[in-house]
Amino acid sequence: MNEMKFKVLELLKEDARRSPELIATMLDKPQEEVEQAIAEMEQDHVIVKYAPVINWSKVDDQKVTALIEVQITPERGRGFEGIAERIYLYPEVKTVYLMSGAYDLLVEVEGRTLNEVASFVSSKLSTIDSVLSTKTFFILKKYKQDGIIFEEKEGDQRLLVTP
């Protein structure tokens, strides 16, 4: 990947609403070159999707999010791939990472209630043959996601007192 494409990716990651015209101006490149680079990266699945970062705590329809550490036994011939695929196909699962360390997969799950997420873990995830153990952590509040701080820091509201 050339340097120009990498710079385009960085600018789109900051704000996916930036137009090719604006990106071209920011990079001092022809607009056609930027449009072609974006089209190529979309075709090659480097750019997979354009999606907003949403602060769900500001919306009435709040979601419960959990991070689940999963220890698994790899399958012969497929390793972790087959089990990871089986897990990420569930609609409740938002993200699956292969990890190094004490557990093998980190699974992010969303549901409407704590019970809904707990039910997913107990009835679907932990019943998979290769799953040895799970450890669930519920997210109580998000302060920052994808480099974006959710809450504005309030300034000091105290009155200045002078002698």
C-alpha positions as CSV (number, residue, x, y, z in Angstrom):
1,M,0.0,0.0,0.0
2,N,1.4,3.4,-1.0
3,E,1.8,6.3,1.4
4,M,-1.1,8.3,-0.3
5,K,-3.6,5.5,0.3
6,F,-2.5,5.2,3.9
7,K,-3.0,9.0,4.4
8,V,-6.5,8.7,2.8
9,L,-7.3,5.9,5.3
10,E,-6.2,8.0,8.3
11,L,-8.3,10.9,7.1
12,L,-11.4,8.7,6.6
13,K,-10.9,7.0,10.0
14,E,-11.0,10.5,11.7
15,D,-14.2,11.4,9.8
16,A,-15.7,9.0,7.2
17,R,-17.9,11.9,5.9
18,R,-15.0,13.7,4.3
19,S,-15.5,14.0,0.6
20,P,-12.8,12.9,-1.9
21,E,-12.6,16.6,-2.9
22,L,-11.8,17.6,0.7
23,I,-9.3,14.8,1.1
24,A,-7.6,15.7,-2.2
25,T,-7.3,19.3,-1.0
26,M,-5.9,18.2,2.4
27,L,-3.3,15.9,0.7
28,D,-2.6,18.3,-2.2
29,K,-3.5,15.5,-4.7
30,P,-5.8,15.5,-7.7
31,Q,-9.4,14.5,-6.7
32,E,-9.5,11.7,-9.4
33,E,-6.4,10.1,-7.8
34,V,-8.1,10.1,-4.4
35,E,-11.4,8.8,-5.8
36,Q,-9.5,6.0,-7.6
37,A,-7.5,5.1,-4.4
38,I,-10.8,4.9,-2.3
39,A,-12.5,2.8,-5.0
40,E,-9.5,0.4,-5.1
41,M,-9.4,0.1,-1.3
42,E,-13.2,-0.6,-1.2
43,Q,-12.9,-3.2,-3.9
44,D,-9.9,-4.9,-2.1
45,H,-11.9,-4.8,1.2
46,V,-9.3,-2.6,2.9
47,I,-12.3,-0.2,3.5
48,V,-15.0,-2.6,4.6
49,K,-17.7,-0.2,5.8
50,Y,-18.4,3.4,6.7
51,A,-20.0,3.5,10.1
52,P,-20.6,6.2,12.8
53,V,-19.4,5.9,16.4
54,I,-22.6,6.2,18.5
55,N,-22.7,7.2,22.2
56,W,-25.6,4.8,23.1
57,S,-25.8,6.3,26.6
58,K,-27.3,9.4,25.0
59,V,-30.1,7.4,23.3
60,D,-33.1,5.9,25.1
61,D,-32.6,2.6,23.4
62,Q,-29.6,1.6,25.5
63,K,-27.8,-1.7,24.9
64,V,-26.0,-4.0,27.3
65,T,-22.5,-4.8,26.2
66,A,-20.3,-7.6,27.5
67,L,-16.7,-8.7,26.8
68,I,-16.3,-12.4,27.2
69,E,-13.0,-14.2,27.6
70,V,-13.2,-17.6,26.0
71,Q,-10.8,-20.5,26.4
72,I,-11.1,-23.1,23.6
73,T,-9.5,-26.2,22.3
74,P,-8.4,-25.7,18.7
75,E,-9.8,-28.0,16.0
76,R,-7.5,-30.4,14.2
77,G,-6.7,-29.0,10.8
78,R,-8.5,-25.6,11.3
79,G,-7.1,-24.4,14.6
80,F,-9.2,-21.5,16.0
81,E,-10.8,-20.5,12.7
82,G,-13.8,-22.9,12.8
83,I,-14.8,-22.1,16.3
84,A,-14.3,-18.4,15.8
85,E,-16.5,-18.6,12.7
86,R,-19.2,-20.5,14.6
87,I,-19.2,-17.8,17.3
88,Y,-19.2,-14.7,15.1
89,L,-22.2,-16.0,13.1
90,Y,-24.5,-15.4,16.1
91,P,-26.3,-12.1,15.7
92,E,-25.6,-11.1,19.3
93,V,-21.8,-11.2,18.7
94,K,-20.4,-7.8,17.5
95,T,-16.6,-8.6,17.6
96,V,-14.3,-11.6,17.9
97,Y,-10.6,-11.3,18.5
98,L,-8.0,-14.1,18.6
99,M,-5.8,-13.2,21.6
100,S,-2.5,-14.2,23.2
101,G,-2.4,-14.8,26.9
102,A,-4.6,-16.5,29.4
103,Y,-7.6,-17.0,27.0
104,D,-8.0,-17.6,23.3
105,L,-10.9,-15.4,22.1
106,L,-12.3,-12.1,23.2
107,V,-15.9,-11.9,22.2
108,E,-18.0,-8.7,22.4
109,V,-21.7,-9.3,22.7
110,E,-24.7,-6.9,22.8
111,G,-28.2,-7.5,24.2
112,R,-31.2,-5.5,25.5
113,T,-30.7,-6.7,29.1
114,L,-28.2,-8.4,31.3
115,N,-30.3,-11.5,31.4
116,E,-30.3,-11.6,27.6
117,V,-26.5,-11.5,27.4
118,A,-26.2,-14.1,30.3
119,S,-28.6,-16.4,28.5
120,F,-26.6,-16.2,25.3
121,V,-23.4,-17.1,27.2
122,S,-25.0,-20.0,29.1
123,S,-27.2,-21.5,26.3
124,K,-25.2,-20.8,23.1
125,L,-21.6,-19.9,23.8
126,S,-20.6,-22.2,26.6
127,T,-22.4,-25.2,25.0
128,I,-20.0,-25.3,22.0
129,D,-18.0,-28.5,22.3
130,S,-14.6,-26.8,22.0
131,V,-15.3,-24.1,24.6
132,L,-13.5,-24.9,27.8
133,S,-14.5,-21.8,29.9
134,T,-15.9,-18.3,29.7
135,K,-15.5,-15.2,31.8
136,T,-18.0,-12.4,31.3
137,F,-17.4,-8.7,32.0
138,F,-20.2,-6.2,31.5
139,I,-19.3,-2.7,30.3
140,L,-20.8,-0.2,32.7
141,K,-19.8,3.0,30.9
142,K,-17.7,3.9,27.8
143,Y,-15.5,6.9,28.2
144,K,-13.6,6.6,24.9
145,Q,-14.0,4.4,21.8
146,D,-12.0,4.4,18.6
147,G,-10.1,7.4,19.8
148,I,-13.3,9.4,20.4
149,I,-14.0,10.7,23.9
150,F,-17.7,10.5,24.7
151,E,-18.1,12.9,27.6
152,E,-17.0,16.5,27.4
153,K,-14.9,17.4,30.4
154,E,-16.5,20.1,32.5
155,G,-14.4,23.1,33.3
156,D,-13.8,24.3,36.8
157,Q,-17.0,26.1,37.9
158,R,-15.6,27.6,41.2
159,L,-15.6,31.3,41.7
160,L,-12.2,33.0,41.8
161,V,-11.5,34.3,45.3
162,T,-8.9,36.9,45.9
163,P,-7.7,38.3,49.2
